[in-house]
Amino acid sequence: MAAHIDLQDVRVRFGARVVFDALTCAFPRGAVSVILGGSGSGKSTMLRLVAGLLRPSHGRVLVAGDDVAKLSARDLRRARRSIGMMFQGGALLDSFSVFENLAFPLREHAGLGAEQVTAAVHARLEAVGLTGVDRLLPGQLSGGMMKRVALARAMMMDPDVLLCDEPFSGLDPVSLRRVERLLQTVNRERGITMVVVSHHIASTLRLADHVVMLLPGRVVSGPPDDLLERDDPLVQAFLREEDVDVPATEVEFRA
Amino acid sequence: MKAVAQLGRWAVGSVEQLGRLTVFAVAVLRAALTPPVRGRAFLAELYKLGVRSLIIIGVSGFAVGMVLGLQGYNTLVRFGATESLGAVVGLSLIRELGPVLTGLLATGRAGSATTAEIGAMVVTDQLDGLRMMSIEPVHLVVTPRALALVMVMPLLCAIFIVTGLWGGYLIGVGVMGVDGGSYLTSLESSVDFVDDVVGAGIKALVFGVLVGLISTYRGYTCVPTSAGVSDATTSTVVVASVSILVFDYFITALWGV
């Protein structure tokens, strides 16, 4: 599959701490890619790079051929209309109701009438299995409901790319499977390129077409079945959830 | 030598902060002039920052007026000039105490709340969520709050002054026995509309700009942790309060307001 998202020779540092140094990896078009790695390995940083929320000090971040690291503020805003992002904590506007949160991007950009907006919001909520929550505030939702509303909002503008930061964290097994199925459905029905950051190995193996593992000092990627057969103790440790000593490095990633 | 190096670092840091604040101010101004007009958000902030500050401003103004009435009477009685009480209370409130105390109270009440609210939005990724919806947070979140603070400050100042004048009247006339007609006549004859009243409005407007910019900037740039929000809120109160006092001196010295 051709790459939809391509990170080339990317360097990111926060002060003295180097997160990525010469990182190169790609995410195939139309596939579900899952980023795995230890805490602090830069998984969420990678999503923020793709979303254009963080600019690398060096390298290119290509999304559908556009280098989001080099776009002007106006072009970046335009490019983001085709990128949806589901944040770990939902990032819903807490003073807006669920309905207002979902209607907001449509009112801002789609130029739809009130009835069309209402219909679109209800259709999205129904798609994620939520009804009767329009008037609730985000603070009144459970963790699972919050994730589903966040997913619905990320999908409001029919994006080509969906970025999900820890969509399974803090969920009970039933809610987790529900969110997992939703992501699968969204990917299959719409052919969206999805990049998911997760710590949840079982979900990863069920969901992923492609896995990117951020290991200390290197990156390993490929289909999950291929990775499972690799003779690499760190890869095996992650995928089979075994105990292993992970070597510490000053540079989190170096290709 | 070490002290000089520290001083140098502090100076460079301060200039950098000032530069960033200026860039931020330009972004806010540009957002204010760029469609779409955020009328609903602006009105909501006017209510939150203005209407909800009315009680604290009214009560404080009345209390300050009562103190001025009492202190003014006790001083003027020594010179047999108690009929000038209205002028003393009025000029003190209009030229100085009204704008400055309103600025300080609004900083503590509305400025700190603004910083904490925007800071909480930073911590919970709400601003990044807006960016991912192709909505500029400065346009939607910052500008309505900053503009509302600029607009409510002169209005709150006017309320502070009016309640203060009545507080002074209550003590001077009601308690100390000053003639009510003298109080109001001395007030009317000593206060010049352009020099005093318009000047107070200008001061309050400047203080509104200071509090609006500092509180939104501190919230917008806070470190995304609970300690970061707390630091930003404290910093807003300290920096805005000191700025109000410093600017008050320069406005008075340069323009005689």
Interface residues (C-beta under 8 A of the other chain):
Chain A: R48 A51 L53 A73 R77 R78 R80 R81 I83 G84 M85 F87 Q88 G89 A91 L92 L93 D94 F104 P105 E108 H109 R153 A154 M157
Chain B: P36 T124 D125 Q126 D128 G129 L130 R131 M132 M133 S134 I135 E136
